[in-house]
Amino acid sequence: MIKTNKIFFFSFFLSCLFIFLRLEILFGDDVSAPFTDDFYYYLTTARNTINLGFITFDRISLTNGFQPLWFIVILFFKSLIQNDILFNSIIIFIIFIFCFFTYSNFKKFLIQSNYNEDESNFIAILISYLSLFFSKNGMEIGLAIFLFSVSLLYLRRNIMLFQIIGFLTFLSRLEFIFLYFTILFYELIFNKKIFELSYILKLTILPILIIIYICLNIYFFQFPFPESGISKSLVNEFKINKETFLFLMEDGYGMRFISLLFYINCLGVILLFTKKIKDFTKILIFTVCIFFISNSLRSAWPLWTWHFFLLAISTPLILNDLIRILKFKQVKIVTNLISIFFIVSYFHLFVDSINAKSDHIQNIAKKIENYYSNKKYNIFAMGDMAGKTSYLLNKKLIQLEGLTSGPKMITNIKNENNLCDVLLDLNVDIYFASKIKIKKDMIYVEEPSINTKNAKKMRGIFKVKPKRIFNSGNINIFAFQIKDKEDCFFE
């Protein structure tokens, strides 16, 4: 086991090194904005909060369109560190640290839960790597899974502290509440704690904290939860939305890997009502099912990489049970192969993408910054890919998908107001469209621009042509200047 741990420590360190180098934080083309586009909804909001004194992405409206605890972390470090290279380095190293200590916490919990040493090591190591995989883009998953692993250490020892840390986990990634409620339900019913009045009274802590969180959100932001989630829930009809499962048809390395994890969980579902898998595995499988079903009913938006974070915990547990069912004895070998797999994968990705200038969103954001930074235009609007553009442009930029633009934009989308009217009402100087359709010299646009019929959208028809087109790879951003209603066609 000592040898296995040494291999893990060494491989994890090298994996982090290759991720750090691939992000090109210190060199190359991605220095200015190395993380995923959605990270800059956090960072732009943090910068504006520091400069303006209120929580805003577009410098106009209050917003709560983020996971609260990760925003607080980013806000704290941004207030202390102005240098981008140092700030980015600290953020990624914090993620590395969270993911590493997730390993030790899960291992302790699993040993406490009567898993043997080899099983605990296998599960904890794989969870650590998968946590790294889902958070290396700068998102909040590393923090959330780390806090979840900390809370588990108190599940049997101090249920009140378990819930308090659980609330912090909830603030890191709100969907974790599914998992906490499932765990507590299991404790009540299957561990027969429902007959202990003192235990039930103690279980009121988490609901009370969540109610306080909801009330504060309604009071300050008019929404019970982050407006980004509210916006993605605006649908025309209640039904199963296939967009939740579109990742199964994508070709990228990341989504193929996530698809493999998903299929492993599907196999776990088949075994859910048997005695062949452990209770903790069943809790995770059940939670994964709740997540996918509820998301497909709630939203017509596709899922991004970090949304699959529950698979980082459920998959190692399922694989461990399958190994035990198959009576495979060489768990240490499999554990070492996992470490080798991740180090080879991250090395390949680093070599394959270094100086490739393949971050097309950032390339376009830079072009927009270079063109508009010194021009007189003050108010911009953009839907998809607004994160990096807003951060680099560093001007007022209204997010047209309703993710961070306040209740007025949510109302516009919900009512499917004419996009031309919305742009004119907001006094937008330049509108950046990511998708357009041209018919008979008319340009049709819609926000959000996601490819689904069930999501509510603002639509507009422009008579004017784009003033400029920004291009990188297969991505085009069209810059329109809508001055008055004469520039639009109203059906």
WOBELWO-V286751 format. One record per backbone hydrogen bond with DSSP energy under -0.5 kcal/mol. NH is the residue of the N-H (numbers start at 0). CO is the residue of the C=O. Records with the same first field share a line. If there is no record, write none. Layout:
NH: CO ; CO
//
This chain:
4: 0
5: 1
6: 2
7: 3
8: 4
9: 5
10: 6
11: 7
12: 8
13: 9
14: 10
15: 11
16: 12
17: 13
18: 14
19: 15
20: 16
21: 17
22: 18
23: 20
24: 19
35: 136
38: 35
39: 35 ; 36
40: 37
41: 37
42: 38
43: 39
44: 40
45: 41
46: 42
47: 43
48: 44
49: 45
50: 46
51: 47
52: 48
55: 44 ; 53
56: 60 ; 403
62: 54
65: 63
67: 65
68: 170
70: 66
71: 67
72: 68
73: 69
74: 70
75: 71
76: 72
77: 73
78: 74
79: 75
80: 76
81: 79
86: 82
87: 83
88: 84
89: 85
90: 86
91: 87
92: 88
93: 89
94: 90
95: 91
96: 92
97: 93
98: 94
99: 95
100: 96
101: 97
102: 98 ; 99
103: 99
104: 100
105: 101
106: 102
107: 103
108: 104
109: 105
110: 106
111: 107
112: 108
113: 110
114: 109
119: 115
120: 116
121: 117
122: 118
123: 119
124: 120
125: 121
126: 122
127: 123
128: 124
129: 125
130: 126
131: 127
132: 128
133: 129
134: 130 ; 131
135: 131
137: 134
141: 138
143: 139
144: 140
145: 141
146: 142
147: 143
148: 144
149: 145
150: 146
151: 147
152: 148 ; 149
153: 150
154: 151
157: 153
161: 157
162: 158
163: 159
164: 160
165: 161
166: 162
167: 163
168: 164
169: 165
170: 166
171: 167 ; 168
172: 168
175: 172
176: 173
177: 174
178: 174
179: 175
180: 176
181: 177
182: 178
183: 179
184: 180
185: 181
186: 182
187: 183
188: 184
189: 185
190: 185
192: 186
193: 187
194: 191
195: 192
196: 194
199: 195
200: 196
201: 197
202: 198
203: 200
204: 201
206: 202
207: 203
208: 204
209: 205
210: 206
211: 207
212: 208
213: 209
214: 210
215: 211
216: 212
217: 213
218: 214
219: 215
220: 216
221: 216 ; 217
222: 216
228: 225
229: 225
230: 226
231: 227
232: 228 ; 229
233: 230
234: 232
235: 453
238: 236
240: 238 ; 295
241: 239
243: 240
244: 241
245: 242
247: 244
248: 245
249: 246
255: 251
256: 252
257: 253
258: 254
259: 255
260: 256
261: 257
262: 258
263: 259
264: 260
265: 261
266: 262
267: 263
268: 264
269: 265
270: 266
271: 268
273: 270
281: 277
282: 278
283: 279
284: 280
285: 281
286: 282
287: 283
288: 284
289: 285
290: 286
291: 287
292: 288
293: 289
294: 290
295: 291
296: 292
297: 293
298: 294
299: 231
302: 242
306: 303
307: 304
308: 305
310: 307
311: 308
312: 309
313: 309
314: 310
316: 312
317: 313
318: 314
319: 315
320: 316
321: 317
322: 318
323: 319
324: 320
325: 321
326: 323
327: 322
328: 326
330: 328
333: 329
334: 330
335: 331
336: 332
337: 333
338: 334
339: 335
340: 336
341: 337
342: 338
343: 339
344: 340
345: 341
346: 342
347: 343
348: 344
349: 345
350: 346
351: 347
352: 348
353: 349
355: 352
359: 357
362: 358
363: 359
364: 360
365: 361
366: 362
367: 363
368: 364
369: 365
370: 366
371: 367
372: 368
374: 371
379: 377 ; 395
380: 429
381: 397
382: 431
385: 382
388: 384
389: 385
390: 386
391: 387
392: 388
393: 389
395: 377
397: 379
399: 381 ; 397
401: 398
408: 405
409: 405
410: 406
411: 407
412: 408
413: 409
414: 410
415: 412
416: 411
418: 458
421: 417
422: 418
423: 419
424: 420
425: 421
426: 423
427: 422
428: 378
429: 378
430: 479
431: 380
432: 430 ; 477
436: 443
438: 436 ; 441
441: 438
442: 461
443: 436 ; 441
444: 459
446: 457
451: 449
455: 233
457: 446
458: 416
459: 444
461: 442
462: 486
463: 486
466: 478
467: 478
469: 476
471: 474
474: 471
476: 469
477: 432
478: 467 ; 476
479: 430 ; 477
481: 479
482: 480
486: 483
487: 484
488: 460
490: 488
//
